């Protein structure tokens, strides 16, 4: 007997789509293809020797513990370390504010699981992170897209306030080197965003995977630090900003470690959701990350990452000036892994991708980053993974494809 599984899928699966990035990454398997699609860190930056030495030490000193089940909340020393590193004057975090997740992507999924009912309104930037849609579409929300520009989410045009008046469940934003545009939310807009969200009692989900990868300009305070308030008697943070972080961009994505910082009330509910998901993030990975960060390795490693990615960003920008048609425009990010290209309005980036693939170079069309499939004439490029030589060759190929497709 052959089962027709299509008829047995839950109704919510109708909104599931394969990751466009994952599908496009298949193209990188073709010999000679240069990919600017996935936001992969450069593998040569992975601290393999440091991780190997730390792994050996953990196995020798705490082998059985590292290979055993552990608490759903996460490895206690790691949670304490994250709370200390994020805490600052005006933002007092405790152990109860931190949940360790299997990558920040799981943090998004857990938030969807505990916060989103079918039909709930969620405010998002336009464009915004594609993986967020993949996490939350299953829970059947309605997205309200708020426009952004070269200074980030637009907070002073009236569109944001009008959207907040529709009583959304929460607002999702990437304030630093946003994926996909690379744009950073200005200080003035950060304050305006927090003031409006507070006025209308709307929580903010601050997704912040790239803030340590700054190459130019001065760092800006996180939304959670600006909004932070300590409960009386030194209690833990209980504000309206939910903060997502990750080790994927500064250590190695294969460790699959991220974290959520939020009110203890929300953390407790997220813990219950995670217990039904994977019980806990890998104990071994958590212990590795803790030992490496505790020893101060990131203070040495992050400057190396920034030097590496700054060089690749600068090469990509210079090559685009050389090879791209004059009527194309792009962002010039101060950090992160991405930049955003805008073509003439009549062009379709998906059709350009077909021509680019023939030239053996790939990117991600911009419509995938919009709640309503706008942005057909835009696309995202990632400069973090390809070597400088591949960036030069890949941009030259892409430039030929763009010139060929220009009306």
ABEGO torsion letter per residue (X at the ends): XBBBAAAABBAAAAABBBBAAAAAAAAAABBGBBBAABBBBBAAABBAAAAAAAAAAAAAAAAAAAABBBBAAEBAAAAAAAAAAABBBGBBBBAAABBBBBEAAAAAAAAAAAABBBGBBBBBBOBBBAAAAAAAAAAGBBBBBBBBBAAEBBAAAGAAAAAAAAGBABBBBBABGBOAAGBBBBAAAAAAAAAAAAAAGBBBBBBBAAAABBABEBBBBBAAAAABBBBBGGBBBABABBBBBBAAAABBAAAGBBBBBBBAAAAAAAAAAAAAAAGBBBAAAAAAAAAAAAAGAAAAAAAAAAAAAAAAAAAAAAAAAAABBAABBBBBBABEABBBBBBBAABBAAAAAAAAAAAGBBBBBAAAABAAGBGAABBBBBAAABBAAAAAAAAAAAAAAAAAABX
